Amino acid sequence: MTSVDDEKIIDIETKLAHQEHLLSALDDALSNQQVQIGKLEHLCQSLVERIRALSEAGGEDTNDDERPPHY
């Protein structure tokens, strides 16, 4: 093999190493985002249940035509 071939192989190996590192970093980021999405879904479901409970407990009696107290 010539020196040019050796340089090409080294260049390819270097690029491959960088791509493997990038792929690992992207995998970590994706995993972290999936955990965050799971937490947000749970929080949203809890909020929906809380709003429904408040609505059923009498939150429907609000009068939108009533003037605010500062009038």
mmCIF file of the N, C-alpha and C atoms, coordinates in Angstrom:
data_MODEL
# 
_entry.id   MODEL 
# 
loop_
_atom_site.group_PDB 
_atom_site.id 
_atom_site.type_symbol 
_atom_site.label_atom_id 
_atom_site.label_alt_id 
_atom_site.label_comp_id 
_atom_site.label_asym_id 
_atom_site.label_entity_id 
_atom_site.label_seq_id 
_atom_site.pdbx_PDB_ins_code 
_atom_site.Cartn_x 
_atom_site.Cartn_y 
_atom_site.Cartn_z 
_atom_site.occupancy 
_atom_site.B_iso_or_equiv 
_atom_site.pdbx_formal_charge 
_atom_site.auth_seq_id 
_atom_site.auth_comp_id 
_atom_site.auth_asym_id 
_atom_site.auth_atom_id 
_atom_site.pdbx_PDB_model_num 
ATOM 1   N N  . MET A 1 1  ? 0.831   -1.196 0.000  1.00 0.00 ? 1  MET A N  1 
ATOM 2   C CA . MET A 1 1  ? 0.000   0.000  0.000  1.00 0.00 ? 1  MET A CA 1 
ATOM 3   C C  . MET A 1 1  ? 0.872   1.254  0.000  1.00 0.00 ? 1  MET A C  1 
ATOM 4   N N  . THR A 1 2  ? 0.324   2.240  -0.579 1.00 0.00 ? 2  THR A N  1 
ATOM 5   C CA . THR A 1 2  ? 1.063   3.494  -0.642 1.00 0.00 ? 2  THR A CA 1 
ATOM 6   C C  . THR A 1 2  ? 0.672   4.390  0.512  1.00 0.00 ? 2  THR A C  1 
ATOM 7   N N  . SER A 1 3  ? 1.415   5.423  0.631  1.00 0.00 ? 3  SER A N  1 
ATOM 8   C CA . SER A 1 3  ? 1.161   6.410  1.673  1.00 0.00 ? 3  SER A CA 1 
ATOM 9   C C  . SER A 1 3  ? -0.196  7.078  1.495  1.00 0.00 ? 3  SER A C  1 
ATOM 10  N N  . VAL A 1 4  ? -0.630  7.264  0.260  1.00 0.00 ? 4  VAL A N  1 
ATOM 11  C CA . VAL A 1 4  ? -1.923  7.884  -0.031 1.00 0.00 ? 4  VAL A CA 1 
ATOM 12  C C  . VAL A 1 4  ? -3.046  6.968  0.462  1.00 0.00 ? 4  VAL A C  1 
ATOM 13  N N  . ASP A 1 5  ? -2.905  5.668  0.243  1.00 0.00 ? 5  ASP A N  1 
ATOM 14  C CA . ASP A 1 5  ? -3.915  4.715  0.721  1.00 0.00 ? 5  ASP A CA 1 
ATOM 15  C C  . ASP A 1 5  ? -3.989  4.712  2.242  1.00 0.00 ? 5  ASP A C  1 
ATOM 16  N N  . ASP A 1 6  ? -2.835  4.776  2.884  1.00 0.00 ? 6  ASP A N  1 
ATOM 17  C CA . ASP A 1 6  ? -2.800  4.819  4.347  1.00 0.00 ? 6  ASP A CA 1 
ATOM 18  C C  . ASP A 1 6  ? -3.510  6.070  4.870  1.00 0.00 ? 6  ASP A C  1 
ATOM 19  N N  . GLU A 1 7  ? -3.279  7.193  4.227  1.00 0.00 ? 7  GLU A N  1 
ATOM 20  C CA . GLU A 1 7  ? -3.928  8.441  4.641  1.00 0.00 ? 7  GLU A CA 1 
ATOM 21  C C  . GLU A 1 7  ? -5.442  8.354  4.464  1.00 0.00 ? 7  GLU A C  1 
ATOM 22  N N  . LYS A 1 8  ? -5.887  7.733  3.371  1.00 0.00 ? 8  LYS A N  1 
ATOM 23  C CA . LYS A 1 8  ? -7.328  7.580  3.144  1.00 0.00 ? 8  LYS A CA 1 
ATOM 24  C C  . LYS A 1 8  ? -7.956  6.690  4.206  1.00 0.00 ? 8  LYS A C  1 
ATOM 25  N N  . ILE A 1 9  ? -7.274  5.610  4.570  1.00 0.00 ? 9  ILE A N  1 
ATOM 26  C CA . ILE A 1 9  ? -7.792  4.704  5.597  1.00 0.00 ? 9  ILE A CA 1 
ATOM 27  C C  . ILE A 1 9  ? -7.858  5.412  6.943  1.00 0.00 ? 9  ILE A C  1 
ATOM 28  N N  . ILE A 1 10 ? -6.830  6.158  7.278  1.00 0.00 ? 10 ILE A N  1 
ATOM 29  C CA . ILE A 1 10 ? -6.812  6.913  8.533  1.00 0.00 ? 10 ILE A CA 1 
ATOM 30  C C  . ILE A 1 10 ? -7.943  7.935  8.549  1.00 0.00 ? 10 ILE A C  1 
ATOM 31  N N  . ASP A 1 11 ? -8.147  8.611  7.420  1.00 0.00 ? 11 ASP A N  1 
ATOM 32  C CA . ASP A 1 11 ? -9.220  9.606  7.313  1.00 0.00 ? 11 ASP A CA 1 
ATOM 33  C C  . ASP A 1 11 ? -10.588 8.935  7.498  1.00 0.00 ? 11 ASP A C  1 
ATOM 34  N N  . ILE A 1 12 ? -10.780 7.793  6.872  1.00 0.00 ? 12 ILE A N  1 
ATOM 35  C CA . ILE A 1 12 ? -12.054 7.068  6.996  1.00 0.00 ? 12 ILE A CA 1 
ATOM 36  C C  . ILE A 1 12 ? -12.262 6.605  8.440  1.00 0.00 ? 12 ILE A C  1 
ATOM 37  N N  . GLU A 1 13 ? -11.229 6.079  9.075  1.00 0.00 ? 13 GLU A N  1 
ATOM 38  C CA . GLU A 1 13 ? -11.337 5.628  10.465 1.00 0.00 ? 13 GLU A CA 1 
ATOM 39  C C  . GLU A 1 13 ? -11.647 6.794  11.403 1.00 0.00 ? 13 GLU A C  1 
ATOM 40  N N  . THR A 1 14 ? -11.046 7.943  11.137 1.00 0.00 ? 14 THR A N  1 
ATOM 41  C CA . THR A 1 14 ? -11.308 9.132  11.953 1.00 0.00 ? 14 THR A CA 1 
ATOM 42  C C  . THR A 1 14 ? -12.763 9.566  11.812 1.00 0.00 ? 14 THR A C  1 
ATOM 43  N N  . LYS A 1 15 ? -13.250 9.603  10.577 1.00 0.00 ? 15 LYS A N  1 
ATOM 44  C CA . LYS A 1 15 ? -14.644 9.983  10.345 1.00 0.00 ? 15 LYS A CA 1 
ATOM 45  C C  . LYS A 1 15 ? -15.600 8.989  11.004 1.00 0.00 ? 15 LYS A C  1 
ATOM 46  N N  . LEU A 1 16 ? -15.275 7.710  10.932 1.00 0.00 ? 16 LEU A N  1 
ATOM 47  C CA . LEU A 1 16 ? -16.106 6.685  11.551 1.00 0.00 ? 16 LEU A CA 1 
ATOM 48  C C  . LEU A 1 16 ? -16.157 6.866  13.071 1.00 0.00 ? 16 LEU A C  1 
ATOM 49  N N  . ALA A 1 17 ? -15.011 7.161  13.669 1.00 0.00 ? 17 ALA A N  1 
ATOM 50  C CA . ALA A 1 17 ? -14.967 7.382  15.116 1.00 0.00 ? 17 ALA A CA 1 
ATOM 51  C C  . ALA A 1 17 ? -15.834 8.576  15.512 1.00 0.00 ? 17 ALA A C  1 
ATOM 52  N N  . HIS A 1 18 ? -15.772 9.646  14.733 1.00 0.00 ? 18 HIS A N  1 
ATOM 53  C CA . HIS A 1 18 ? -16.600 10.822 15.010 1.00 0.00 ? 18 HIS A CA 1 
ATOM 54  C C  . HIS A 1 18 ? -18.083 10.489 14.858 1.00 0.00 ? 18 HIS A C  1 
ATOM 55  N N  . GLN A 1 19 ? -18.430 9.731  13.850 1.00 0.00 ? 19 GLN A N  1 
ATOM 56  C CA . GLN A 1 19 ? -19.822 9.353  13.635 1.00 0.00 ? 19 GLN A CA 1 
ATOM 57  C C  . GLN A 1 19 ? -20.332 8.462  14.757 1.00 0.00 ? 19 GLN A C  1 
ATOM 58  N N  . GLU A 1 20 ? -19.497 7.546  15.236 1.00 0.00 ? 20 GLU A N  1 
ATOM 59  C CA . GLU A 1 20 ? -19.900 6.695  16.350 1.00 0.00 ? 20 GLU A CA 1 
ATOM 60  C C  . GLU A 1 20 ? -20.141 7.524  17.608 1.00 0.00 ? 20 GLU A C  1 
ATOM 61  N N  . HIS A 1 21 ? -19.271 8.506  17.841 1.00 0.00 ? 21 HIS A N  1 
ATOM 62  C CA . HIS A 1 21 ? -19.443 9.388  18.997 1.00 0.00 ? 21 HIS A CA 1 
ATOM 63  C C  . HIS A 1 21 ? -20.738 10.200 18.866 1.00 0.00 ? 21 HIS A C  1 
ATOM 64  N N  . LEU A 1 22 ? -20.979 10.731 17.681 1.00 0.00 ? 22 LEU A N  1 
ATOM 65  C CA . LEU A 1 22 ? -22.191 11.510 17.443 1.00 0.00 ? 22 LEU A CA 1 
ATOM 66  C C  . LEU A 1 22 ? -23.443 10.643 17.613 1.00 0.00 ? 22 LEU A C  1 
ATOM 67  N N  . LEU A 1 23 ? -23.398 9.441  17.108 1.00 0.00 ? 23 LEU A N  1 
ATOM 68  C CA . LEU A 1 23 ? -24.530 8.531  17.236 1.00 0.00 ? 23 LEU A CA 1 
ATOM 69  C C  . LEU A 1 23 ? -24.818 8.214  18.700 1.00 0.00 ? 23 LEU A C  1 
ATOM 70  N N  . SER A 1 24 ? -23.782 8.027  19.476 1.00 0.00 ? 24 SER A N  1 
ATOM 71  C CA . SER A 1 24 ? -23.951 7.775  20.910 1.00 0.00 ? 24 SER A CA 1 
ATOM 72  C C  . SER A 1 24 ? -24.564 8.990  21.608 1.00 0.00 ? 24 SER A C  1 
ATOM 73  N N  . ALA A 1 25 ? -24.095 10.179 21.255 1.00 0.00 ? 25 ALA A N  1 
ATOM 74  C CA . ALA A 1 25 ? -24.638 11.403 21.850 1.00 0.00 ? 25 ALA A CA 1 
ATOM 75  C C  . ALA A 1 25 ? -26.108 11.585 21.472 1.00 0.00 ? 25 ALA A C  1 
ATOM 76  N N  . LEU A 1 26 ? -26.452 11.305 20.225 1.00 0.00 ? 26 LEU A N  1 
ATOM 77  C CA . LEU A 1 26 ? -27.848 11.428 19.788 1.00 0.00 ? 26 LEU A CA 1 
ATOM 78  C C  . LEU A 1 26 ? -28.738 10.403 20.488 1.00 0.00 ? 26 LEU A C  1 
ATOM 79  N N  . ASP A 1 27 ? -28.218 9.206  20.692 1.00 0.00 ? 27 ASP A N  1 
ATOM 80  C CA . ASP A 1 27 ? -28.968 8.170  21.406 1.00 0.00 ? 27 ASP A CA 1 
ATOM 81  C C  . ASP A 1 27 ? -29.251 8.606  22.843 1.00 0.00 ? 27 ASP A C  1 
ATOM 82  N N  . ASP A 1 28 ? -28.260 9.185  23.504 1.00 0.00 ? 28 ASP A N  1 
ATOM 83  C CA . ASP A 1 28 ? -28.452 9.692  24.870 1.00 0.00 ? 28 ASP A CA 1 
ATOM 84  C C  . ASP A 1 28 ? -29.496 10.803 24.904 1.00 0.00 ? 28 ASP A C  1 
ATOM 85  N N  . ALA A 1 29 ? -29.408 11.715 23.948 1.00 0.00 ? 29 ALA A N  1 
ATOM 86  C CA . ALA A 1 29 ? -30.370 12.823 23.897 1.00 0.00 ? 29 ALA A CA 1 
ATOM 87  C C  . ALA A 1 29 ? -31.782 12.296 23.660 1.00 0.00 ? 29 ALA A C  1 
ATOM 88  N N  . LEU A 1 30 ? -31.915 11.337 22.778 1.00 0.00 ? 30 LEU A N  1 
ATOM 89  C CA . LEU A 1 30 ? -33.227 10.768 22.494 1.00 0.00 ? 30 LEU A CA 1 
ATOM 90  C C  . LEU A 1 30 ? -33.795 10.060 23.720 1.00 0.00 ? 30 LEU A C  1 
ATOM 91  N N  . SER A 1 31 ? -32.956 9.331  24.423 1.00 0.00 ? 31 SER A N  1 
ATOM 92  C CA . SER A 1 31 ? -33.405 8.649  25.639 1.00 0.00 ? 31 SER A CA 1 
ATOM 93  C C  . SER A 1 31 ? -33.868 9.652  26.694 1.00 0.00 ? 31 SER A C  1 
ATOM 94  N N  . ASN A 1 32 ? -33.102 10.731 26.865 1.00 0.00 ? 32 ASN A N  1 
ATOM 95  C CA . ASN A 1 32 ? -33.481 11.765 27.836 1.00 0.00 ? 32 ASN A CA 1 
ATOM 96  C C  . ASN A 1 32 ? -34.803 12.426 27.453 1.00 0.00 ? 32 ASN A C  1 
ATOM 97  N N  . GLN A 1 33 ? -34.986 12.689 26.163 1.00 0.00 ? 33 GLN A N  1 
ATOM 98  C CA . GLN A 1 33 ? -36.229 13.304 25.716 1.00 0.00 ? 33 GLN A CA 1 
ATOM 99  C C  . GLN A 1 33 ? -37.413 12.368 25.940 1.00 0.00 ? 33 GLN A C  1 
ATOM 100 N N  . GLN A 1 34 ? -37.214 11.074 25.750 1.00 0.00 ? 34 GLN A N  1 
ATOM 101 C CA . GLN A 1 34 ? -38.300 10.122 25.966 1.00 0.00 ? 34 GLN A CA 1 
ATOM 102 C C  . GLN A 1 34 ? -38.722 10.105 27.427 1.00 0.00 ? 34 GLN A C  1 
ATOM 103 N N  . VAL A 1 35 ? -37.755 10.200 28.331 1.00 0.00 ? 35 VAL A N  1 
ATOM 104 C CA . VAL A 1 35 ? -38.077 10.269 29.760 1.00 0.00 ? 35 VAL A CA 1 
ATOM 105 C C  . VAL A 1 35 ? -38.870 11.537 30.053 1.00 0.00 ? 35 VAL A C  1 
ATOM 106 N N  . GLN A 1 36 ? -38.438 12.663 29.491 1.00 0.00 ? 36 GLN A N  1 
ATOM 107 C CA . GLN A 1 36 ? -39.143 13.931 29.702 1.00 0.00 ? 36 GLN A CA 1 
ATOM 108 C C  . GLN A 1 36 ? -40.560 13.872 29.138 1.00 0.00 ? 36 GLN A C  1 
ATOM 109 N N  . ILE A 1 37 ? -40.728 13.268 27.982 1.00 0.00 ? 37 ILE A N  1 
ATOM 110 C CA . ILE A 1 37 ? -42.054 13.145 27.376 1.00 0.00 ? 37 ILE A CA 1 
ATOM 111 C C  . ILE A 1 37 ? -42.960 12.316 28.275 1.00 0.00 ? 37 ILE A C  1 
ATOM 112 N N  . GLY A 1 38 ? -42.438 11.241 28.827 1.00 0.00 ? 38 GLY A N  1 
ATOM 113 C CA . GLY A 1 38 ? -43.224 10.413 29.740 1.00 0.00 ? 38 GLY A CA 1 
ATOM 114 C C  . GLY A 1 38 ? -43.679 11.195 30.964 1.00 0.00 ? 38 GLY A C  1 
ATOM 115 N N  . LYS A 1 39 ? -42.776 11.994 31.531 1.00 0.00 ? 39 LYS A N  1 
ATOM 116 C CA . LYS A 1 39 ? -43.129 12.810 32.691 1.00 0.00 ? 39 LYS A CA 1 
ATOM 117 C C  . LYS A 1 39 ? -44.189 13.849 32.326 1.00 0.00 ? 39 LYS A C  1 
ATOM 118 N N  . LEU A 1 40 ? -44.037 14.486 31.172 1.00 0.00 ? 40 LEU A N  1 
ATOM 119 C CA . LEU A 1 40 ? -45.005 15.501 30.739 1.00 0.00 ? 40 LEU A CA 1 
ATOM 120 C C  . LEU A 1 40 ? -46.371 14.888 30.446 1.00 0.00 ? 40 LEU A C  1 
ATOM 121 N N  . GLU A 1 41 ? -46.394 13.693 29.866 1.00 0.00 ? 41 GLU A N  1 
ATOM 122 C CA . GLU A 1 41 ? -47.668 13.021 29.621 1.00 0.00 ? 41 GLU A CA 1 
ATOM 123 C C  . GLU A 1 41 ? -48.364 12.728 30.938 1.00 0.00 ? 41 GLU A C  1 
ATOM 124 N N  . HIS A 1 42 ? -47.604 12.259 31.923 1.00 0.00 ? 42 HIS A N  1 
ATOM 125 C CA . HIS A 1 42 ? -48.184 11.979 33.240 1.00 0.00 ? 42 HIS A CA 1 
ATOM 126 C C  . HIS A 1 42 ? -48.712 13.263 33.883 1.00 0.00 ? 42 HIS A C  1 
ATOM 127 N N  . LEU A 1 43 ? -47.952 14.339 33.786 1.00 0.00 ? 43 LEU A N  1 
ATOM 128 C CA . LEU A 1 43 ? -48.378 15.620 34.349 1.00 0.00 ? 43 LEU A CA 1 
ATOM 129 C C  . LEU A 1 43 ? -49.648 16.125 33.666 1.00 0.00 ? 43 LEU A C  1 
ATOM 130 N N  . CYS A 1 44 ? -49.702 16.031 32.343 1.00 0.00 ? 44 CYS A N  1 
ATOM 131 C CA . CYS A 1 44 ? -50.895 16.475 31.610 1.00 0.00 ? 44 CYS A CA 1 
ATOM 132 C C  . CYS A 1 44 ? -52.119 15.663 32.013 1.00 0.00 ? 44 CYS A C  1 
ATOM 133 N N  . GLN A 1 45 ? -51.949 14.355 32.147 1.00 0.00 ? 45 GLN A N  1 
ATOM 134 C CA . GLN A 1 45 ? -53.069 13.512 32.544 1.00 0.00 ? 45 GLN A CA 1 
ATOM 135 C C  . GLN A 1 45 ? -53.551 13.881 33.945 1.00 0.00 ? 45 GLN A C  1 
ATOM 136 N N  . SER A 1 46 ? -52.611 14.151 34.849 1.00 0.00 ? 46 SER A N  1 
ATOM 137 C CA . SER A 1 46 ? -52.975 14.567 36.205 1.00 0.00 ? 46 SER A CA 1 
ATOM 138 C C  . SER A 1 46 ? -53.741 15.883 36.188 1.00 0.00 ? 46 SER A C  1 
ATOM 139 N N  . LEU A 1 47 ? -53.296 16.827 35.354 1.00 0.00 ? 47 LEU A N  1 
ATOM 140 C CA . LEU A 1 47 ? -53.976 18.117 35.266 1.00 0.00 ? 47 LEU A CA 1 
ATOM 141 C C  . LEU A 1 47 ? -55.380 17.970 34.683 1.00 0.00 ? 47 LEU A C  1 
ATOM 142 N N  . VAL A 1 48 ? -55.534 17.122 33.683 1.00 0.00 ? 48 VAL A N  1 
ATOM 143 C CA . VAL A 1 48 ? -56.859 16.882 33.098 1.00 0.00 ? 48 VAL A CA 1 
ATOM 144 C C  . VAL A 1 48 ? -57.791 16.302 34.150 1.00 0.00 ? 48 VAL A C  1 
ATOM 145 N N  . GLU A 1 49 ? -57.304 15.337 34.906 1.00 0.00 ? 49 GLU A N  1 
ATOM 146 C CA . GLU A 1 49 ? -58.130 14.736 35.958 1.00 0.00 ? 49 GLU A CA 1 
ATOM 147 C C  . GLU A 1 49 ? -58.492 15.760 37.028 1.00 0.00 ? 49 GLU A C  1 
ATOM 148 N N  . ARG A 1 50 ? -57.548 16.623 37.373 1.00 0.00 ? 50 ARG A N  1 
ATOM 149 C CA . ARG A 1 50 ? -57.815 17.643 38.401 1.00 0.00 ? 50 ARG A CA 1 
ATOM 150 C C  . ARG A 1 50 ? -58.850 18.651 37.910 1.00 0.00 ? 50 ARG A C  1 
ATOM 151 N N  . ILE A 1 51 ? -58.733 19.074 36.663 1.00 0.00 ? 51 ILE A N  1 
ATOM 152 C CA . ILE A 1 51 ? -59.699 20.021 36.098 1.00 0.00 ? 51 ILE A CA 1 
ATOM 153 C C  . ILE A 1 51 ? -61.090 19.400 36.045 1.00 0.00 ? 51 ILE A C  1 
ATOM 154 N N  . ARG A 1 52 ? -61.161 18.135 35.646 1.00 0.00 ? 52 ARG A N  1 
ATOM 155 C CA . ARG A 1 52 ? -62.463 17.456 35.630 1.00 0.00 ? 52 ARG A CA 1 
ATOM 156 C C  . ARG A 1 52 ? -63.069 17.379 37.021 1.00 0.00 ? 52 ARG A C  1 
ATOM 157 N N  . ALA A 1 53 ? -62.236 17.062 38.015 1.00 0.00 ? 53 ALA A N  1 
ATOM 158 C CA . ALA A 1 53 ? -62.722 16.964 39.389 1.00 0.00 ? 53 ALA A CA 1 
ATOM 159 C C  . ALA A 1 53 ? -63.225 18.320 39.882 1.00 0.00 ? 53 ALA A C  1 
ATOM 160 N N  . LEU A 1 54 ? -62.498 19.383 39.577 1.00 0.00 ? 54 LEU A N  1 
ATOM 161 C CA . LEU A 1 54 ? -62.925 20.721 39.993 1.00 0.00 ? 54 LEU A CA 1 
ATOM 162 C C  . LEU A 1 54 ? -64.207 21.125 39.277 1.00 0.00 ? 54 LEU A C  1 
ATOM 163 N N  . SER A 1 55 ? -64.325 20.772 38.030 1.00 0.00 ? 55 SER A N  1 
ATOM 164 C CA . SER A 1 55 ? -65.511 21.098 37.264 1.00 0.00 ? 55 SER A CA 1 
ATOM 165 C C  . SER A 1 55 ? -66.725 20.370 37.823 1.00 0.00 ? 55 SER A C  1 
ATOM 166 N N  . GLU A 1 56 ? -66.544 19.118 38.179 1.00 0.00 ? 56 GLU A N  1 
ATOM 167 C CA . GLU A 1 56 ? -67.648 18.329 38.732 1.00 0.00 ? 56 GLU A CA 1 
ATOM 168 C C  . GLU A 1 56 ? -68.006 18.774 40.146 1.00 0.00 ? 56 GLU A C  1 
ATOM 169 N N  . ALA A 1 57 ? -67.051 19.397 40.843 1.00 0.00 ? 57 ALA A N  1 
ATOM 170 C CA . ALA A 1 57 ? -67.273 19.808 42.219 1.00 0.00 ? 57 ALA A CA 1 
ATOM 171 C C  . ALA A 1 57 ? -68.010 21.143 42.319 1.00 0.00 ? 57 ALA A C  1 
ATOM 172 N N  . GLY A 1 58 ? -68.382 21.741 41.222 1.00 0.00 ? 58 GLY A N  1 
ATOM 173 C CA . GLY A 1 58 ? -69.153 22.970 41.301 1.00 0.00 ? 58 GLY A CA 1 
ATOM 174 C C  . GLY A 1 58 ? -68.503 24.135 40.601 1.00 0.00 ? 58 GLY A C  1 
ATOM 175 N N  . GLY A 1 59 ? -67.517 23.939 39.830 1.00 0.00 ? 59 GLY A N  1 
ATOM 176 C CA . GLY A 1 59 ? -66.874 25.026 39.112 1.00 0.00 ? 59 GLY A CA 1 
ATOM 177 C C  . GLY A 1 59 ? -67.716 25.554 37.976 1.00 0.00 ? 59 GLY A C  1 
ATOM 178 N N  . GLU A 1 60 ? -68.867 24.930 37.715 1.00 0.00 ? 60 GLU A N  1 
ATOM 179 C CA . GLU A 1 60 ? -69.727 25.346 36.608 1.00 0.00 ? 60 GLU A CA 1 
ATOM 180 C C  . GLU A 1 60 ? -70.640 26.510 36.969 1.00 0.00 ? 60 GLU A C  1 
ATOM 181 N N  . ASP A 1 61 ? -70.649 26.952 38.221 1.00 0.00 ? 61 ASP A N  1 
ATOM 182 C CA . ASP A 1 61 ? -71.553 28.005 38.677 1.00 0.00 ? 61 ASP A CA 1 
ATOM 183 C C  . ASP A 1 61 ? -71.023 29.401 38.402 1.00 0.00 ? 61 ASP A C  1 
ATOM 184 N N  . THR A 1 62 ? -69.942 29.545 37.719 1.00 0.00 ? 62 THR A N  1 
ATOM 185 C CA . THR A 1 62 ? -69.396 30.876 37.478 1.00 0.00 ? 62 THR A CA 1 
ATOM 186 C C  . THR A 1 62 ? -70.296 31.638 36.521 1.00 0.00 ? 62 THR A C  1 
ATOM 187 N N  . ASN A 1 63 ? -70.488 32.917 36.788 1.00 0.00 ? 63 ASN A N  1 
ATOM 188 C CA . ASN A 1 63 ? -71.334 33.769 35.981 1.00 0.00 ? 63 ASN A CA 1 
ATOM 189 C C  . ASN A 1 63 ? -70.438 34.704 35.181 1.00 0.00 ? 63 ASN A C  1 
ATOM 190 N N  . ASP A 1 64 ? -70.372 34.499 33.880 1.00 0.00 ? 64 ASP A N  1 
ATOM 191 C CA . ASP A 1 64 ? -69.498 35.306 33.041 1.00 0.00 ? 64 ASP A CA 1 
ATOM 192 C C  . ASP A 1 64 ? -70.014 36.733 32.850 1.00 0.00 ? 64 ASP A C  1 
ATOM 193 N N  . ASP A 1 65 ? -71.289 36.991 33.083 1.00 0.00 ? 65 ASP A N  1 
ATOM 194 C CA . ASP A 1 65 ? -71.865 38.318 32.907 1.00 0.00 ? 65 ASP A CA 1 
ATOM 195 C C  . ASP A 1 65 ? -71.697 39.197 34.131 1.00 0.00 ? 65 ASP A C  1 
ATOM 196 N N  . GLU A 1 66 ? -71.246 38.645 35.214 1.00 0.00 ? 66 GLU A N  1 
ATOM 197 C CA . GLU A 1 66 ? -71.108 39.403 36.461 1.00 0.00 ? 66 GLU A CA 1 
ATOM 198 C C  . GLU A 1 66 ? -69.948 40.392 36.316 1.00 0.00 ? 66 GLU A C  1 
ATOM 199 N N  . ARG A 1 67 ? -70.172 41.618 36.820 1.00 0.00 ? 67 ARG A N  1 
ATOM 200 C CA . ARG A 1 67 ? -69.131 42.633 36.764 1.00 0.00 ? 67 ARG A CA 1 
ATOM 201 C C  . ARG A 1 67 ? -68.050 42.327 37.797 1.00 0.00 ? 67 ARG A C  1 
ATOM 202 N N  . PRO A 1 68 ? -66.811 42.640 37.436 1.00 0.00 ? 68 PRO A N  1 
ATOM 203 C CA . PRO A 1 68 ? -65.710 42.456 38.402 1.00 0.00 ? 68 PRO A CA 1 
ATOM 204 C C  . PRO A 1 68 ? -65.918 43.353 39.610 1.00 0.00 ? 68 PRO A C  1 
ATOM 205 N N  . PRO A 1 69 ? -65.360 43.009 40.744 1.00 0.00 ? 69 PRO A N  1 
ATOM 206 C CA . PRO A 1 69 ? -65.597 43.780 41.982 1.00 0.00 ? 69 PRO A CA 1 
ATOM 207 C C  . PRO A 1 69 ? -65.111 45.222 41.937 1.00 0.00 ? 69 PRO A C  1 
ATOM 208 N N  . HIS A 1 70 ? -64.229 45.601 41.047 1.00 0.00 ? 70 HIS A N  1 
ATOM 209 C CA . HIS A 1 70 ? -63.720 46.976 41.047 1.00 0.00 ? 70 HIS A CA 1 
ATOM 210 C C  . HIS A 1 70 ? -64.671 47.956 40.360 1.00 0.00 ? 70 HIS A C  1 
ATOM 211 N N  . TYR A 1 71 ? -65.814 47.502 39.820 1.00 0.00 ? 71 TYR A N  1 
ATOM 212 C CA . TYR A 1 71 ? -66.773 48.410 39.221 1.00 0.00 ? 71 TYR A CA 1 
ATOM 213 C C  . TYR A 1 71 ? -67.721 48.954 40.225 1.00 0.00 ? 71 TYR A C  1 
# 
